[in-house]
Amino acid sequence: MACSRRTNSSIERPLLIGYPLRLLPGATWWAVRDLAAAALGRDPVRVPILSRTGVRCLAGPDCYDGDRRLIPPGVVWPEPVPARILLTILTYRPIHVVRRIQAPVLIIAAEQDSLIPFAATRKAAARIAGCQLEALPIGHFDLYDGPWFEKGTALQIAFLRRHLGLAGWAVTGGFAASLTMESATHERHAEFRRQGPNLGR
């Protein structure tokens, strides 16, 4: 997650998406079928984002239950997506370009993450000059609610305060005062643009 297009500080989460080897042949097959359908002008061949079994986009063992507990009751979340996205997932390796990052970076990593291997996250952090790596003893989805959400929010706000000088930020119940953030970052917009390309673009 990029901090903002108005800043040149960065808060990173996804660095490498692991995918079960046993699903690779099927994932590749569905992706190729979808690309062929697109070339022929046909409807997309779709796969689910989440499922308990079979080819899906997010295939970690805790992904299905972890995602479902974050969706409010009664909310219908569209699931199928064009299968070609699987090729992006399988080849997504931003670790190869992280050395280019020149802005301050905060990475909050889950040590028990089944989707983004912690070893890969730690390796990527080591390649970023001045990167702040915060390792938490949790799984991928634990950061999105409960006490770990509060912890993650506090880490991000402390990082932004330190690097952007936003001493006036307040946290109430884990929620940053977004209006204060919007106002402060807007005032500094011109200054940040002069400092170089934005990483959030």
C-alpha positions in Angstrom: 0.0 0.0 0.0 1.6 3.2 -1.1 1.4 6.0 1.5 0.1 8.6 -0.9 0.6 10.0 -4.3 1.4 13.3 -2.6 4.3 12.0 -0.6 7.6 10.3 -1.3 7.4 8.1 1.8 6.1 4.6 1.3 4.3 2.0 3.4 4.7 -1.3 1.7 2.8 -4.6 2.2 2.7 -7.0 -0.7 6.2 -8.0 -1.8 5.9 -11.5 -3.1 2.8 -13.6 -3.5 3.5 -17.3 -3.0 1.4 -19.8 -4.9 1.2 -23.6 -4.3 3.2 -25.6 -6.8 0.5 -28.2 -7.1 -1.8 -25.5 -8.5 0.6 -24.1 -11.0 -0.3 -26.3 -14.0 -4.0 -25.7 -13.6 -3.5 -21.9 -13.0 -1.4 -21.7 -16.2 -4.0 -23.6 -18.2 -6.9 -21.4 -17.1 -4.9 -18.3 -17.8 -3.9 -19.4 -21.3 -7.6 -20.3 -22.0 -8.6 -16.8 -20.9 -6.0 -15.1 -23.1 -7.1 -17.2 -26.0 -10.8 -16.3 -25.4 -9.8 -12.6 -25.3 -7.9 -13.0 -28.6 -11.0 -14.5 -30.2 -13.3 -11.8 -28.9 -15.1 -14.2 -26.5 -16.2 -13.7 -22.9 -13.4 -14.0 -20.3 -12.7 -17.4 -18.7 -13.0 -16.7 -15.0 -11.6 -18.2 -11.8 -12.5 -17.4 -8.2 -10.5 -15.0 -6.1 -11.1 -17.3 -3.2 -12.2 -20.8 -2.8 -11.5 -23.7 -0.4 -10.2 -25.9 -3.2 -9.0 -25.8 -6.8 -7.4 -23.0 -8.8 -8.0 -19.6 -7.3 -6.1 -16.3 -7.0 -5.4 -16.3 -3.3 -4.5 -19.9 -2.4 -2.9 -19.7 1.1 -4.5 -22.2 3.6 -5.9 -19.4 5.7 -7.0 -17.1 2.8 -10.6 -18.2 2.5 -11.6 -18.0 6.2 -9.4 -15.0 6.8 -11.0 -13.0 4.0 -14.5 -14.1 4.8 -14.3 -12.8 8.4 -13.5 -9.4 7.1 -16.7 -9.1 5.0 -19.7 -7.7 6.8 -22.8 -10.0 7.0 -25.1 -9.5 4.1 -22.4 -8.1 1.8 -22.1 -9.9 -1.5 -18.5 -9.7 -2.9 -18.1 -10.4 -6.6 -15.7 -13.4 -6.8 -14.8 -14.5 -10.4 -12.1 -12.6 -12.3 -10.5 -13.2 -15.7 -8.0 -16.0 -15.3 -5.2 -14.1 -17.0 -4.6 -12.3 -13.7 -3.0 -15.6 -12.5 -0.1 -14.9 -14.8 0.4 -11.6 -13.1 0.3 -13.2 -9.7 2.7 -16.0 -10.7 5.3 -13.5 -12.1 4.9 -10.7 -9.6 8.4 -10.1 -8.2 8.8 -6.5 -7.1 11.8 -7.6 -5.0 13.9 -7.2 -8.2 13.3 -3.5 -8.3 13.1 -2.5 -4.7 16.7 -1.2 -4.7 15.4 1.8 -6.8 13.4 3.1 -3.9 14.8 6.2 -2.4 12.0 7.3 -0.1 11.6 6.2 3.5 9.8 2.8 3.7 7.9 1.0 6.4 7.1 -2.7 5.8 4.8 -4.4 8.3 5.3 -8.1 7.9 3.4 -11.1 9.3 5.8 -13.8 10.4 3.2 -16.5 9.9 2.0 -15.2 6.6 0.8 -18.0 4.3 0.4 -15.7 1.3 3.5 -13.5 1.4 6.5 -15.5 2.6 8.2 -13.7 5.5 11.6 -14.7 4.3 11.0 -12.9 1.0 9.7 -9.8 2.8 12.7 -9.7 5.0 15.0 -10.1 2.0 13.3 -7.3 0.2 13.5 -5.0 3.2 17.3 -5.6 3.4 17.6 -4.3 -0.2 15.9 -1.0 0.6 18.1 1.6 2.1 16.9 2.8 5.4 13.8 0.5 5.4 12.0 0.1 8.7 10.8 -3.5 9.0 8.3 -4.3 11.7 7.7 -8.1 12.1 4.6 -9.2 13.9 3.9 -12.7 15.1 0.6 -13.0 13.2 -0.9 -14.4 10.0 -1.8 -12.4 6.8 -5.3 -11.4 7.8 -4.7 -10.7 11.5 -3.6 -7.1 10.8 -7.0 -6.1 9.5 -9.0 -6.1 12.7 -8.7 -6.4 16.4 -5.6 -5.5 18.5 -3.2 -6.1 15.6 -5.1 -3.6 13.5 -4.5 -1.1 16.3 -0.9 -2.0 16.4 -0.4 -1.7 12.6 -2.2 1.7 12.6 0.0 3.0 15.3 3.1 1.9 13.5 2.0 3.6 10.3 1.1 6.8 12.0 4.4 7.0 13.9 6.2 6.4 10.6 4.3 9.2 8.9 4.8 11.6 11.7 8.5 11.0 11.8 9.1 11.3 8.1 6.4 13.9 7.1 6.5 16.0 10.2 2.8 15.5 10.9 3.0 16.0 14.6 -0.7 17.0 14.7 -2.0 13.6 13.7 -4.4 12.0 16.2 -5.5 8.4 16.6 -8.9 7.6 18.0 -9.9 3.9 18.2 -7.2 3.0 15.6 -8.4 5.6 13.1 -6.1 8.4 11.9 -7.6 11.8 11.6 -7.8 11.7 7.8 -8.8 15.3 7.4 -5.7 16.4 9.2 -3.7 14.2 7.0 -5.4 15.5 3.9 -4.8 19.1 4.9 -1.2 18.6 5.9 -0.2 16.6 2.8 -1.9 19.1 0.5 0.1 21.9 1.9 3.3 20.0 1.2 2.3 18.8 -2.2 4.4 21.3 -4.2 7.5 20.6 -2.1 7.2 16.8 -2.6 6.8 17.1 -6.3 10.1 19.0 -6.6 11.9 16.3 -4.8 11.5 13.7 -7.5 9.1 11.0 -8.9 6.4 9.7 -6.6 6.7 6.0 -5.7 2.9 5.8 -5.3 2.3 6.3 -9.0 
